[in-house]
């Protein structure tokens, strides 16, 4: 019989945001307005095409109109998700309300990097790219200064913690 010793697991990463919890909008007001204009413009375009009969059958929904409506429904769902999306950082981990909710506990973090386009933060939300110990990756968006500051702290503290 072999003498086996259990593999040592890495120590879990712990992080506490300043103030205990930080939450804010995942996307900037400008980005949300742009999404509204794009989805609204597509809906108006559909209404114009429909009223002119340019989508096929005048009785009922044609195949082309059906696909257009399906696309509009998907765009509307994504637009709604952009409007209500919020990111929260607590002592338990990262959480973002989105098309599907995303959550990641800090003790499963292996890597974190803040990605942003400097000078365009008003349009393109900075994001925290994270990987788990199992290699899965997730992206959390944050459009408020408090979230961005905590993203920077998470990234720096995790890098220092994992470089032992």
N, C-alpha and C positions, 0 to 999 in steps of 0.2 A: 504494500500500500504506500502510495506516495505521500510525503509530508507536504501538504499545500498550505500556504499562507494566503489569507485574503488580500486581494489587490488594494492598495491604499488609494482611496478616492481623493481628488483634490479638495482642499478646504473650500467651503462655499463662500462666494463673494457676498459681502454685505454692503448695502448703501442706504443712507438716509438722506433724503432731499432736505434742503434748508427749509425750515418751517414745517417739516413733517410730511407735507404733500404738496405737489405742484401740479396744477391742471390748467389747460388752456386749449384754445382752438388749434386744430391740426393744420388748418389752411388759412392763408391770409385773406383779409377782406377783398383785396384786389383779385386774387385767384377765384374766390367765390363769386364775385361779380362777373368775371370773365366766363366762368362756367355757366352762370345764369344767362348771359347774352348768347352763348353758343347753343345751349339747349333750347332757349326761347326762340332763337332764330330758326333752328331746325323745325320746331313745332309750327312756326308761322309759315315756313316754306311748305311743309306738309299740307297745312290748311289751304294755301293758295293752289297747290297742285290738285288737291281733292276738289276744291270748288270749281276748277276749270275742267274737271274730268280727265286730267292728264295721267291719272294712275290706273286707267283701265276701265273696267265695268262701271257703269253708272248705277247699277242695281247691286247693292251688297259690296262686300270687300273683295277686291281682286287679289291675286297672288302677290303682285308688286306692292300693293297697299298694305297687305298683311305683313310683309317683311319690313316695310317702312315703319309700321306701327310697332312691331317687335323691337326694332332698333331704337325708336323713341322711348319705349318703355324701359329698355336697358339704360339709355342715356338719362332718363328721369330718375331712375333708382340710384345711379352713380352720382347725379347732381344732388339728390337728397342726402346721400351719404357724405358728400363734401360739406354740405351745409351744416350738418349736425355732428360731424366728426370732432371728437375731443380726445386729447392725449392726457394721461394722468401718470405721474410718477409718485409712487408711495414707497414706504419701506419694504413692501411686499414685492414690488417690481414695476414693470412697465405695462401700461394698458392703453389701447386705443379703440374707440368706437369707430367703426368703419363699415364697409359693405358687409364684412364679417368682423366680429370683434377680435382683436389681437391682444394677447397677454403673454408676458414672459417674466417668470420670477428671476430675481437677481442671482440666486444660487445656481442657476443653470447657464449663466453668461460665461462665454469663453473669450469673446472679442466684441468690441464696440468702436465705431468710428462715426464721427459727425461729418456729414456730407452737406455742403452748401455751395451755392453760387454767390460769391460775395458781390454785393451791389445789386443783386436781383432778389434779395430776401423778401421784398415787398410783393413779388410775384411767385417765385418758386420757393416753396416752404423748405427750410432746412430739415434734414432727416437723420435719424440715428440708425445706422446699419448695424445690426447685431447678429452674432452667431452663437449658437448654443454649444455646450460641450459635446453634443451628438453631431454637430455640423450643420444643423438646420439654420437658415437665416430668416430674418424678419426685418422690416423697415418700419420705424415709427416716425411720423411727421409731427412737427411742432412749429407754430408760427408766432408764439409769444416770446418776448425776451427772457422771461423766467424759465420757460421750457428749454430754450436754446442754452441758457447758462447751465441748467442741470444736465442736459445732454453732454456738454463739454466736461462737466465734473464726472459723470458716469464713465465716459471714455478715458479720461486721464487716470481716475482712481482704479479702474479695471486694468488698464495697461500696467500700472505700478504693481497691482496685486498679483497679476499673472506672470510678471517677470521676476521669478524667485530664483 
